[in-house]
Amino acid sequence: MSPSRTARAPASSRQTTRKTSSKPARRVVLLVATRKGAWLFHSDAKRKTWTVDGPHFLGHTISHLVLDPRDGRTLLAAAKTGHLGPTIFRSINLGRSWKEAAQPPAFAAPAAGSSLPARSVDHSFWLTPGHASEPGRWYVGTSPQGLFRSEDGGERWTPLASVNDSAQFREWMGSAQDGTPDGPKLHSVIVDPRDPQHLYFGMSGGGVHESRDGGASWSPLIQGMEVVGGFDPSTITFHDPHCLRICPTQPDRLYQQNHCGIYRLDRTGRPADDVWQRIGRKMPKRVGDIGFPMVVHPRDPDTAWVFPMDGQDVWPRTAPGGQPAAYITRNAGKTWQRLDEGLPEHQAWWTIKRQAMTVDAQAKPALYLGTTSGELWIGRDEGAKWQNIARHLPEIYAVEVAELDDPA
């Protein structure tokens, strides 16, 4: 681990921080996972200057770094450690020390007489803490597509046979070479904040799926979704969700960034009426509605953000026209507004991966994003004004934010 350094905003935006209250100060921690390690960026509630802690795991591929909101100190890192393969690392002191999982995610051997081929985990990709009522429970989605659960805070992981060993799911997962550059993935594992038995996940490819019995059984959730032209939308294999989000204060509303557009689903309690609506058609036509990340407001279910990329036939995976911007809707997708103040105006040929944009929960939330060119940005005032936090990091795979009380 390198010595901590302080990354300062431009002089025009620096402010002197003074204590004006006896209440515990809040601090913000950005958790940045990259192709060659992980970094933690610490700031106070004003988010003007940042103290850099890292690199952790230099040279290892870190797909996701997540802080457990139930205790505010346990970190899990989904790592691929070079020739040693995939694993999970755990810290119980906010990254000061790490310990490898005693039993990392691994697929079970096929049952005797099974026609399903054996599989190996290439890398763990998406980490999700369990419900607030289930301390110690975590979920992880892998590549190739698999779902695993831990009951002891990430020490030991067991496969969910209902997904991993299902012949039907294997068919939906398609080929191990589905066109995703670094392999197909199970991602966007969601736990309904009202009910720990109610789960969702997305598969790229393989569609969105829902369980109401804690993962014992699953149902596809694809009504209204489009697929690439020439393919049959009733075939679940062809569905390619990029990112799925649930609204914290209105959990019956879901948003989705898909290979084929931006969607919203308002659950009705009647399965036949649960149809995804393509709200991305209101995006500017020259930009389109193709991208990877999707972020929802912590309190307002009508507000969400996306970060489009060039969705031409060859999929260059860059900002459209080399002019990156986030887009916000404040009316559940009826209209969209471009947010680019402070971002490069031209010749910026990077994009944002599906886990690399997030939002904090302050009174006036800020967005955070990490780019494929290794830049970390903050979008103040809900993304209205962008400012660079760090440059020259490795390619950024994921950005998460946590807000903690400073110790007395």
C-alpha positions in Angstrom: 0.0 0.0 0.0 1.4 3.4 -0.9 1.5 6.4 1.4 -1.7 8.5 1.4 -1.7 11.6 -0.7 -4.2 14.4 -1.1 -5.9 15.2 -4.4 -7.0 18.8 -4.5 -9.7 20.4 -6.6 -8.7 23.4 -8.7 -8.0 26.6 -6.7 -11.2 28.2 -7.8 -13.2 25.6 -6.0 -11.2 25.1 -2.8 -12.8 26.0 0.5 -11.6 26.2 4.1 -13.5 23.7 6.2 -14.5 24.8 9.7 -16.4 22.9 12.4 -19.7 24.6 13.1 -21.6 21.7 14.8 -21.0 19.3 17.7 -22.7 16.5 15.7 -20.5 13.8 14.3 -19.0 14.8 11.0 -19.9 12.7 7.9 -17.2 11.5 5.6 -17.5 10.2 2.1 -15.4 7.3 0.8 -15.2 6.4 -2.9 -14.3 2.7 -3.6 -12.6 2.5 -7.0 -12.0 -0.9 -8.6 -9.7 -1.1 -11.6 -7.9 -3.4 -14.0 -4.8 -3.3 -11.9 -5.8 -2.7 -8.3 -8.2 -0.8 -6.0 -8.1 2.7 -4.5 -10.1 4.4 -1.7 -10.7 8.2 -1.9 -11.7 9.9 1.4 -13.3 13.3 1.9 -15.5 15.2 4.3 -19.1 16.0 3.7 -18.2 19.0 1.5 -16.3 16.7 -1.0 -13.8 19.4 -1.9 -10.5 17.6 -1.3 -9.8 13.9 -1.3 -7.2 11.8 0.5 -6.0 8.9 -1.6 -5.5 5.4 0.0 -3.9 2.9 -2.4 -3.2 1.1 -4.4 -4.5 -2.1 -2.8 -3.8 -5.4 -4.7 -1.6 -3.6 -7.3 -1.6 -5.6 -10.5 -4.7 -7.7 -9.7 -7.9 -7.2 -11.6 -10.6 -5.9 -9.1 -14.0 -6.1 -10.6 -16.0 -4.7 -7.7 -15.2 -3.2 -4.2 -18.2 -2.8 -1.8 -18.6 -1.6 1.7 -21.2 -3.4 3.9 -23.7 -0.7 4.9 -24.9 -2.8 7.8 -21.6 -2.3 9.8 -19.8 0.5 7.9 -16.4 -1.2 8.1 -16.4 -4.5 6.2 -15.1 -4.3 2.7 -15.3 -7.1 0.1 -13.2 -7.1 -3.1 -13.9 -9.3 -6.1 -10.4 -10.1 -7.4 -8.7 -12.0 -10.1 -5.1 -12.5 -9.0 -3.2 -13.1 -12.1 -2.2 -16.7 -12.6 -3.7 -17.6 -9.2 -7.2 -17.1 -10.4 -10.4 -15.6 -9.0 -11.1 -15.0 -5.3 -12.7 -12.7 -2.8 -10.7 -10.6 -0.3 -12.3 -9.3 2.9 -11.3 -6.4 5.2 -13.0 -5.6 8.5 -11.1 -2.4 9.1 -11.9 -0.3 6.0 -8.9 -1.6 4.0 -6.1 -1.4 6.5 -5.6 -5.2 6.2 -7.1 -7.9 4.0 -7.8 -11.6 4.2 -8.6 -14.0 1.4 -11.9 -15.9 1.5 -11.5 -19.4 3.0 -13.8 -20.7 0.3 -14.1 -18.5 -2.8 -16.9 -18.9 -5.3 -16.5 -22.2 -7.3 -19.1 -24.1 -9.4 -20.1 -27.5 -8.0 -19.1 -30.5 -10.1 -21.9 -31.8 -12.3 -24.1 -34.4 -10.6 -23.6 -38.0 -11.7 -25.4 -38.7 -15.0 -25.8 -35.0 -15.7 -25.5 -33.8 -19.3 -24.4 -30.4 -18.2 -20.7 -29.6 -18.8 -18.4 -28.7 -15.9 -17.6 -25.0 -15.6 -15.0 -22.9 -13.8 -15.4 -19.4 -12.4 -13.2 -17.0 -14.5 -13.8 -14.0 -12.2 -16.3 -12.8 -9.6 -17.9 -9.7 -11.0 -20.8 -8.2 -8.9 -21.0 -8.0 -5.1 -24.3 -7.3 -3.2 -24.8 -7.2 0.6 -27.8 -9.0 1.9 -30.9 -7.5 3.4 -30.5 -5.3 6.5 -32.1 -8.0 8.6 -29.5 -10.6 7.4 -26.1 -9.6 8.8 -23.3 -11.6 7.2 -25.2 -12.5 4.0 -23.7 -11.5 0.7 -24.4 -12.4 -3.0 -21.9 -12.5 -5.8 -22.5 -12.9 -9.6 -19.7 -14.3 -11.7 -18.4 -14.8 -15.2 -19.4 -17.2 -16.7 -22.9 -16.6 -15.3 -23.3 -18.0 -11.8 -24.8 -16.9 -8.5 -23.3 -17.6 -5.1 -24.2 -16.7 -1.5 -22.2 -16.2 1.7 -23.7 -16.4 5.2 -20.5 -15.5 7.1 -19.6 -12.1 5.7 -17.7 -13.3 2.6 -15.5 -16.0 4.2 -17.2 -19.0 2.5 -19.3 -19.0 -0.6 -21.8 -21.6 -1.7 -23.3 -22.0 -5.2 -27.1 -21.5 -5.8 -28.0 -24.7 -7.6 -31.3 -23.2 -8.7 -29.3 -21.0 -11.2 -25.9 -22.6 -11.6 -27.1 -26.2 -12.1 -30.4 -25.5 -14.0 -30.5 -26.9 -17.5 -32.9 -24.1 -18.4 -30.6 -21.4 -17.1 -27.7 -23.0 -18.9 -29.7 -22.7 -22.2 -30.5 -19.1 -21.5 -26.9 -18.3 -20.7 -25.9 -19.3 -24.2 -22.4 -19.8 -25.4 -19.4 -19.0 -23.2 -18.3 -16.8 -26.1 -21.3 -14.5 -26.3 -19.5 -11.4 -27.6 -18.9 -9.8 -24.3 -15.2 -8.8 -24.4 -14.2 -10.3 -21.1 -16.9 -12.9 -20.8 -20.6 -13.3 -20.1 -21.7 -12.1 -16.6 -24.4 -12.4 -14.0 -24.8 -9.0 -12.5 -27.1 -6.4 -10.9 -28.0 -8.7 -8.0 -30.7 -6.8 -6.1 -32.4 -7.5 -2.7 -35.8 -5.8 -2.2 -35.4 -3.5 0.8 -38.8 -4.6 2.0 -38.3 -8.4 1.7 -35.1 -10.4 1.9 -36.8 -13.2 0.0 -37.4 -11.0 -3.1 -34.4 -11.0 -5.4 -33.5 -9.9 -8.9 -30.5 -10.3 -11.2 -29.5 -9.7 -14.8 -27.5 -11.9 -17.1 -25.5 -10.7 -20.1 -26.7 -12.5 -22.0 -29.8 -14.3 -20.6 -32.3 -11.6 -19.4 -33.6 -10.4 -16.1 -34.9 -12.9 -13.5 -36.8 -12.6 -10.2 -37.2 -14.8 -7.2 -39.7 -14.4 -4.4 -38.5 -17.4 -2.3 -34.9 -16.4 -1.5 -33.5 -17.9 -4.7 -35.1 -21.3 -4.6 -36.9 -20.6 -7.8 -36.8 -17.9 -10.5 -39.0 -16.3 -13.2 -37.9 -14.3 -16.2 -38.9 -10.7 -16.3 -38.6 -9.7 -20.0 -42.0 -8.5 -21.2 -41.7 -5.4 -23.4 -37.9 -5.8 -23.8 -36.4 -5.6 -27.3 -33.5 -7.6 -28.7 -31.1 -7.1 -31.6 -32.9 -7.0 -34.9 -33.4 -10.3 -36.6 -33.6 -12.3 -33.3 -36.7 -13.5 -31.5 -37.5 -11.5 -28.3 -39.4 -14.5 -26.9 -36.0 -16.4 -26.7 -34.5 -15.4 -23.4 -31.0 -16.2 -24.5 -31.0 -13.1 -26.8 -31.8 -10.6 -24.0 -28.8 -8.6 -22.8 -29.5 -6.3 -19.8 -26.5 -4.2 -19.0 -27.5 -2.8 -15.6 -30.6 -3.1 -13.4 -31.6 -0.8 -10.6 -34.4 -0.6 -8.0 -35.7 2.6 -6.6 -34.9 2.7 -2.8 -38.0 4.6 -1.8 -40.4 3.0 -4.4 -39.2 -0.6 -4.8 -41.9 -1.5 -7.2 -40.1 0.6 -9.8 -37.1 -0.7 -11.6 -34.9 0.9 -14.2 -32.8 -0.9 -16.8 -30.0 0.1 -19.2 -30.0 -2.6 -21.8 -28.1 -3.4 -25.0 -31.2 -2.3 -26.7 -32.2 0.8 -24.9 -33.3 2.4 -21.5 -36.3 1.0 -19.8 -38.6 1.4 -16.8 -40.8 -1.1 -15.1 -43.6 -0.3 -12.6 -44.7 -3.5 -10.8 -48.5 -3.8 -10.6 -48.9 -7.0 -8.7 -50.4 -8.6 -11.8 -47.6 -10.4 -13.8 -49.4 -10.0 -17.1 -49.2 -6.2 -16.7 -45.5 -6.1 -15.7 -44.2 -4.8 -19.0 -41.0 -2.8 -19.5 -41.4 0.6 -21.1 -38.6 1.9 -23.4 -38.1 5.4 -22.0 -34.8 5.9 -23.9 -36.6 6.8 -27.1 -36.9 10.3 -25.7 -33.1 10.6 -25.7 -31.6 12.8 -28.5 -31.4 10.7 -31.7 -27.8 11.6 -32.4 -26.8 10.2 -29.0 -29.2 7.2 -28.7 -30.0 5.2 -25.6 -27.3 2.6 -25.6 -24.9 2.4 -22.7 -23.9 0.4 -19.6 -24.4 2.2 -16.3 -27.8 3.2 -14.8 -28.1 5.2 -11.5 -31.3 6.1 -9.6 -31.8 8.9 -7.1 -31.6 7.8 -3.4 -35.0 9.4 -2.7 -36.8 10.5 -5.9 -38.1 7.5 -7.9 -38.7 9.8 -10.9 -35.0 10.8 -11.2 -32.3 8.6 -12.8 -29.1 9.0 -14.8 -27.4 7.2 -17.7 -24.2 7.7 -19.5 -24.6 6.8 -23.2 -22.0 5.4 -25.4 -21.6 5.0 -29.2 -23.9 2.2 -30.2 -23.1 1.9 -33.8 -23.0 -1.6 -35.4 -19.3 -2.0 -34.7 -19.7 -0.9 -31.0 -16.7 1.3 -30.6 -17.6 1.7 -26.9 -16.7 5.4 -26.7 -18.5 8.6 -25.9 -20.7 9.6 -28.9 -18.7 11.9 -31.1 -15.9 12.0 -28.4 -18.2 14.3 -26.4 -19.0 12.5 -23.1 -22.1 13.5 -21.0 -24.4 12.1 -18.5 -28.2 12.4 -19.0 -30.8 12.9 -16.3 -34.5 12.4 -16.3 -36.6 14.0 -13.5 -39.9 12.6 -14.8 -39.4 8.9 -15.0 -38.1 9.0 -18.6 -40.5 11.4 -20.3 -37.7 13.8 -21.0 -33.9 13.8 -20.6 -31.4 16.6 -20.0 -27.7 16.6 -21.0 -25.2 17.1 -18.2 -21.7 17.9 -19.5 -20.5 21.1 -17.8 -16.8 20.5 -16.9 -16.4 17.3 -18.9 -14.2 17.4 -22.0 -15.9 19.1 -24.9 -14.3 17.1 -27.7 -11.7 14.3 -28.5 -12.6 12.3 -25.3 -12.8 8.7 -26.6 -13.6 6.9 -23.3 -16.8 5.5 -21.8 -18.2 4.2 -18.5 -18.5 0.5 -17.5 -21.8 -0.7 -16.0 -20.6 -0.5 -12.3 -18.5 2.7 -12.7 -21.2 5.4 -12.0 -22.9 5.9 -8.7 -24.6 8.6 -6.5 -24.3 9.6 -2.9 -27.3 10.2 -0.5 -26.6 13.7 0.6 -29.3 16.4 0.6 -28.0 17.5 -2.8 -26.6 14.3 -4.2 -23.4 14.2 -6.2 -22.7 11.7 -8.9 -19.3 9.9 -9.3 -18.0 8.1 -12.4 -14.8 6.4 -13.4 -13.7 6.1 -17.0 -12.0 3.5 -19.2 -9.1 6.0 -19.5 -8.5 5.9 -15.7 -10.1 9.2 -14.7 -12.4 9.7 -11.6 -15.0 12.5 -11.7 -17.5 14.0 -9.3 -20.7 15.6 -10.7 -21.9 18.1 -8.1 -25.5 19.3 -7.8 -26.9 16.0 -9.2 -24.4 16.0 -12.1 -24.8 19.6 -13.1 -21.1 20.5 -12.7 -18.4 18.0 -13.3 -14.9 18.1 -11.7 -12.0 15.8 -12.0 -10.8 14.1 -8.8 -8.0 11.9 -10.2 -6.3 11.0 -13.4 -3.9 8.3 -14.6 -5.5 5.4 -12.8 -5.8 2.1 -14.6 -9.0 1.4 -16.5 -11.8 1.8 -13.9 -14.2 -1.1 -13.6 -16.4 0.0 -10.7 -17.1 3.0 -8.4 -19.1 2.8 -5.2 -19.7 5.5 -2.6 -20.1 5.1 1.2 -21.0 7.8 3.8 -19.7 7.2 7.3 -19.7 9.0 10.7 -16.3 10.2 11.7 -15.3 8.7 15.1 -15.8 11.0 18.0 
